[in-house]
Amino acid sequence: AFISIQAFPALLDLPQDLEVSKVSCGSRHTAIITRGGELYTWGWGKYGQLGHKDNASSDQPRRIEYLVAEGLRAEEVVCGPWTTYICVLE
């Protein structure tokens, strides 16, 4: 799948009810945490760094459903070159 690589910041369309509290960018992927503790990721996912239980890439933000299913709230996120680290609360 073709994933656009943006060399400059770009506006992102998110649902209006989402308020972003934290952002982190890796070498080819991005993650945000909402004020409600949900984690969204997008970009290049070849090594599973997006956290969607696959290696798919995505140009659109996708919520990490695992955290929702487990009742976990994302508090911090750090994107590395090919990884994403998160701190969660139960």
C-alpha positions in Angstrom: 0.0 0.0 0.0 1.2 3.5 -0.8 1.7 5.7 2.3 2.3 9.3 1.7 5.4 10.7 3.5 4.9 14.3 4.5 8.1 16.4 4.8 6.2 19.2 6.5 3.4 19.4 9.1 0.0 18.8 7.7 -3.5 19.3 9.1 -5.3 16.1 10.1 -9.0 15.5 10.1 -10.1 13.9 13.4 -13.7 13.6 14.6 -14.7 16.8 16.4 -15.2 15.2 19.7 -11.6 14.1 20.0 -9.3 16.4 21.8 -5.6 15.6 21.4 -3.5 15.8 24.6 -0.2 14.2 23.4 1.6 13.6 20.1 4.8 11.6 19.2 6.4 11.1 15.8 8.7 8.2 14.8 10.7 8.0 11.6 7.6 7.1 9.5 4.7 6.9 11.9 2.8 9.1 14.3 0.7 8.5 17.5 -1.7 10.7 19.5 -3.4 10.3 22.8 -6.7 11.9 23.3 -7.9 13.6 26.5 -10.0 10.5 27.1 -6.9 8.2 27.0 -7.5 6.7 23.6 -4.4 6.0 21.4 -4.5 6.5 17.7 -1.6 5.7 15.3 -1.0 6.0 11.6 1.9 5.8 9.1 4.2 3.0 8.1 3.4 -0.2 10.0 5.8 -2.8 8.5 7.1 -3.9 11.9 3.8 -3.7 13.8 4.7 -0.4 15.4 1.2 0.9 14.9 -0.2 -1.6 17.4 -3.1 -2.9 15.3 -2.1 -6.6 15.5 -0.9 -6.5 11.9 1.8 -5.0 9.8 -0.5 -2.8 7.7 0.3 0.8 7.0 -2.4 3.5 7.2 -2.6 7.1 6.1 -5.6 7.6 8.4 -5.5 7.6 12.2 -6.8 4.3 13.7 -7.7 3.7 17.3 -5.9 1.0 19.2 -8.8 -1.3 19.9 -6.8 -3.5 22.3 -6.6 -0.8 24.9 -10.3 -0.1 24.7 -11.2 -3.8 25.0 -8.9 -4.2 28.0 -10.1 -1.1 29.7 -6.7 0.6 29.6 -6.1 4.3 29.4 -3.1 5.6 27.5 -1.1 8.2 29.5 2.1 8.7 27.6 3.4 7.7 24.1 6.9 7.8 22.6 7.5 6.8 19.0 11.0 5.4 18.2 12.4 4.7 14.7 10.5 1.4 14.3 8.7 1.1 17.7 6.0 2.7 19.8 6.1 2.8 23.6 3.1 3.6 25.7 2.4 4.0 29.4 -1.2 2.9 30.4 -3.4 3.0 33.4 -5.9 0.3 34.3 
